[in-house]
C-alpha cells in the first residue's frame, strides 16, 4: 500500500472513530451539562437534529479533506506529466457540485423547521407556568399562586414527567437560561418576556448556567433544576404556598 493510501486509510479510521465516540462525549461534560445526553423530549429533539446534521457533515469533511490531501500528495510534482486532467468549463460537473449541496441544504431546512416549531410551542401551553428572573448573578423563580419570588440558591423545582412553561425575564442586563439536558438556551432580556418549555422525564437533578457574558460574576451564575415526583412536587408546592420551603 502506498504512503498516500496508508495516510488516507488512517484519516478514514480516525473519522469513523470520532463519529463513534460522539455519544461518549456526553459523559465528559462538567456537572452533567450535555446537549447530547438528553433527559427530556425537548432536549431529545435538539440532540436528534444535531446528530442528523453532524454525521453527514463528518462524511463531507472526510470526503473533501481526503480529496484535498490526496491531490496535494499525488500532484505535488511540477512536471506537467503529473498534472491532473483539467475540468474547467465542464458544465456537467459544475452543475452536479452546485445542485447536490443545494439539495442537502433544502433537506436539512425541511428537517429543521418542524423541530423549531416543536421547540417554540409548548405541548401543554395551559400547564404549569413559572416566571424565571435573571439578575447579577443568580436566578429567582415566581411560582403560580405564590406572592413572592423564591431565592433558593438558584434552584428551580418542577414536577417530573410533564411540560413546564417558563417566562424568562431579566432585572438588569442580558442573561441566558440554559439547562442543556432538558431544553435549549434562551436569553433573558430587560423589558422583555421570552418563553421556553422544558420537561424532565425522570425525577433527578439537572444542572445549567447563564451562557451570556453578563459581568464579573458570570461564571458563578449557575442554575439547578430539581425534578420531583408528582407526590413530592405537590407536597413541596403546598408547603411553598403556605409560606415555607
VMD Tcl script that draws the C-alpha trace (Angstrom):
set ca {
  {0.00 0.00 0.00}
  {1.40 3.40 -0.97}
  {2.11 6.12 1.60}
  {-0.83 8.17 0.29}
  {-3.26 5.26 0.63}
  {-2.00 4.49 4.12}
  {-2.45 8.13 5.10}
  {-5.99 8.24 3.69}
  {-6.85 4.99 5.45}
  {-5.62 6.47 8.72}
  {-7.73 9.60 8.19}
  {-10.80 7.48 7.44}
  {-10.27 5.32 10.54}
  {-9.84 8.42 12.69}
  {-13.05 9.91 11.29}
  {-15.03 6.73 11.97}
  {-13.63 6.57 15.49}
  {-14.61 10.19 16.09}
  {-18.15 9.58 14.83}
  {-18.47 6.53 17.04}
  {-17.14 8.39 20.06}
  {-19.61 11.29 19.82}
  {-22.19 9.72 22.18}
  {-19.45 9.02 24.73}
  {-18.71 12.75 24.94}
  {-21.91 13.05 26.99}
  {-20.03 11.58 29.95}
  {-17.19 14.09 29.90}
  {-19.04 17.36 30.48}
  {-18.96 19.42 33.67}
  {-21.69 18.57 36.19}
  {-23.85 16.75 33.67}
  {-24.35 19.65 31.25}
  {-24.52 17.90 27.92}
  {-26.79 18.53 24.96}
  {-26.10 15.01 23.67}
  {-27.28 13.32 26.87}
  {-30.95 14.41 26.88}
  {-33.25 13.82 29.82}
  {-36.46 15.22 28.31}
  {-38.31 15.46 24.98}
  {-37.21 19.00 24.10}
  {-33.55 18.14 24.63}
  {-34.04 14.87 22.76}
  {-35.31 16.71 19.68}
  {-32.31 19.05 19.83}
  {-29.93 16.12 20.13}
  {-31.55 14.21 17.27}
  {-31.35 17.24 14.97}
  {-27.71 17.76 15.96}
  {-26.89 14.16 15.06}
  {-28.73 14.44 11.71}
  {-26.57 17.44 10.82}
  {-23.28 16.28 12.37}
  {-22.96 12.82 10.83}
  {-23.35 14.00 7.19}
  {-21.04 16.92 7.99}
  {-18.36 14.47 9.16}
  {-18.77 12.42 5.99}
  {-18.40 15.54 3.84}
  {-15.39 16.64 5.90}
  {-13.66 13.31 5.38}
  {-14.51 13.16 1.66}
  {-13.42 16.70 0.85}
  {-10.46 16.67 3.22}
  {-9.33 13.30 1.90}
  {-9.58 14.52 -1.71}
  {-7.53 17.63 -0.90}
  {-4.86 15.61 0.90}
  {-4.75 13.05 -1.91}
  {-4.37 15.79 -4.55}
  {-1.69 17.52 -2.51}
  {0.45 14.36 -2.38}
  {-0.43 12.88 -5.77}
  {0.15 16.02 -7.82}
  {2.89 17.75 -5.85}
  {5.42 17.48 -8.68}
  {5.81 20.46 -11.00}
  {6.40 18.30 -14.07}
  {3.39 18.76 -16.45}
  {3.02 14.98 -16.80}
  {1.98 14.86 -13.15}
  {-0.73 17.47 -13.63}
  {-4.30 16.20 -13.18}
  {-6.81 16.45 -16.02}
  {-8.24 19.95 -16.08}
  {-12.03 20.14 -15.73}
  {-12.64 23.89 -16.03}
  {-15.74 24.57 -18.10}
  {-17.16 21.08 -17.54}
  {-20.82 22.03 -17.25}
  {-21.97 18.62 -16.04}
  {-19.53 18.59 -13.08}
  {-20.20 22.22 -12.16}
  {-23.94 21.57 -12.26}
  {-23.51 18.48 -10.08}
  {-21.44 20.12 -7.34}
  {-23.89 23.03 -7.27}
  {-27.10 21.02 -7.16}
  {-26.04 18.39 -4.61}
  {-25.10 20.90 -1.83}
  {-28.30 22.83 -2.58}
  {-30.36 19.65 -2.16}
  {-28.58 18.86 1.09}
  {-29.36 22.33 2.44}
  {-33.02 22.08 1.41}
  {-33.30 18.67 3.11}
  {-31.74 19.98 6.32}
  {-34.04 23.00 6.19}
  {-37.07 20.74 5.79}
  {-35.97 18.66 8.78}
  {-35.13 21.67 10.97}
  {-38.29 23.77 10.58}
  {-40.69 21.27 12.23}
  {-38.26 20.90 15.12}
  {-38.17 24.67 15.57}
  {-41.96 24.81 15.78}
  {-41.98 21.91 18.24}
  {-39.43 23.60 20.50}
  {-41.07 27.01 20.21}
  {-44.59 25.93 21.20}
  {-45.25 24.06 24.41}
  {-47.18 20.79 24.05}
  {-49.16 21.87 27.14}
  {-49.49 25.70 26.98}
  {-52.15 25.73 29.70}
  {-50.00 23.70 32.07}
  {-47.69 24.88 34.83}
  {-46.17 28.35 34.29}
  {-43.18 29.59 36.25}
  {-41.56 33.02 35.85}
  {-37.76 32.99 35.83}
  {-35.83 36.15 36.73}
  {-32.17 36.60 35.92}
  {-30.13 39.09 37.92}
  {-26.47 39.52 38.63}
  {-25.52 36.75 39.47}
  {-28.35 34.40 40.35}
  {-31.78 33.17 39.31}
  {-35.07 33.53 41.16}
  {-38.44 31.97 40.44}
  {-42.06 33.03 40.84}
  {-44.43 30.09 41.07}
  {-48.18 30.36 40.36}
  {-50.36 31.47 43.28}
  {-47.26 32.46 45.26}
  {-46.80 36.15 46.03}
  {-43.01 36.29 46.39}
  {-40.12 35.14 44.26}
  {-38.20 32.17 45.54}
  {-34.48 32.75 46.08}
  {-33.15 29.31 46.94}
  {-29.63 29.07 45.62}
  {-30.90 29.38 42.03}
  {-32.74 26.06 42.34}
  {-35.85 25.56 40.22}
  {-38.30 22.87 41.37}
  {-40.50 21.21 38.76}
  {-42.71 18.10 38.59}
  {-41.16 15.28 36.59}
  {-42.93 13.83 33.58}
  {-44.81 16.92 32.43}
  {-44.03 20.04 30.40}
  {-43.25 23.19 32.37}
  {-43.60 26.61 30.75}
  {-41.03 29.23 31.69}
  {-41.46 33.00 31.25}
  {-37.90 34.27 31.29}
  {-37.09 37.86 32.27}
  {-34.11 39.94 33.36}
  {-33.84 42.57 36.06}
  {-30.63 44.19 34.83}
  {-28.58 43.02 31.82}
  {-28.89 40.26 29.26}
  {-28.54 36.78 30.73}
  {-29.18 33.39 29.15}
  {-31.01 30.50 30.79}
  {-29.63 27.11 29.81}
  {-30.16 23.60 31.18}
  {-28.76 21.52 28.30}
  {-30.16 18.12 29.32}
  {-33.72 19.48 29.46}
  {-34.01 22.19 26.78}
  {-32.18 24.71 24.65}
  {-30.88 28.05 25.90}
  {-32.92 31.25 25.85}
  {-31.88 34.83 26.59}
  {-33.32 36.83 29.46}
  {-33.60 40.40 28.14}
  {-34.51 43.51 30.20}
  {-38.04 44.73 29.45}
  {-38.94 41.59 27.51}
  {-40.51 38.24 28.32}
  {-39.21 35.21 26.43}
  {-40.86 31.82 26.71}
  {-39.33 28.37 26.94}
  {-40.63 24.96 27.93}
  {-38.78 22.03 29.36}
  {-39.55 18.61 30.74}
  {-37.64 16.09 32.84}
  {-38.74 12.55 32.08}
  {-37.49 11.23 35.42}
  {-37.03 12.73 38.89}
  {-33.49 13.96 39.36}
  {-31.16 16.94 39.49}
  {-30.15 18.75 36.32}
  {-27.57 21.50 36.02}
  {-27.22 24.60 33.89}
  {-25.82 28.11 33.87}
  {-26.03 31.54 32.35}
  {-24.48 31.33 28.90}
  {-24.38 35.07 28.15}
  {-21.42 37.05 29.49}
  {-23.14 39.33 31.98}
  {-20.37 40.72 34.17}
  {-17.57 39.81 36.51}
  {-19.63 37.18 38.35}
  {-20.88 35.45 35.21}
  {-19.01 32.22 35.92}
  {-20.85 31.80 39.23}
  {-24.34 32.28 37.77}
  {-25.37 28.64 37.84}
  {-28.85 27.13 37.91}
  {-30.08 23.79 39.23}
  {-33.34 22.14 38.25}
  {-34.74 19.58 40.68}
  {-37.43 17.41 39.13}
  {-39.62 15.82 41.81}
  {-42.13 13.01 41.63}
  {-45.77 14.10 41.42}
  {-46.35 13.45 45.13}
  {-43.13 15.16 46.25}
  {-43.80 18.13 43.98}
  {-47.30 18.59 45.34}
  {-46.05 18.38 48.92}
  {-43.27 20.91 48.21}
  {-45.62 23.26 46.36}
  {-48.25 23.14 49.09}
  {-45.62 23.99 51.67}
  {-44.39 26.88 49.49}
  {-47.92 28.30 49.20}
  {-48.19 28.21 52.96}
  {-45.04 30.27 53.30}
  {-42.42 27.62 53.84}
  {-39.96 25.66 51.70}
}
mol new
graphics top color blue
foreach p $ca { graphics top sphere $p radius 0.5 }
foreach p [lrange $ca 0 end-1] q [lrange $ca 1 end] { graphics top cylinder $p $q radius 0.2 }
display resetview
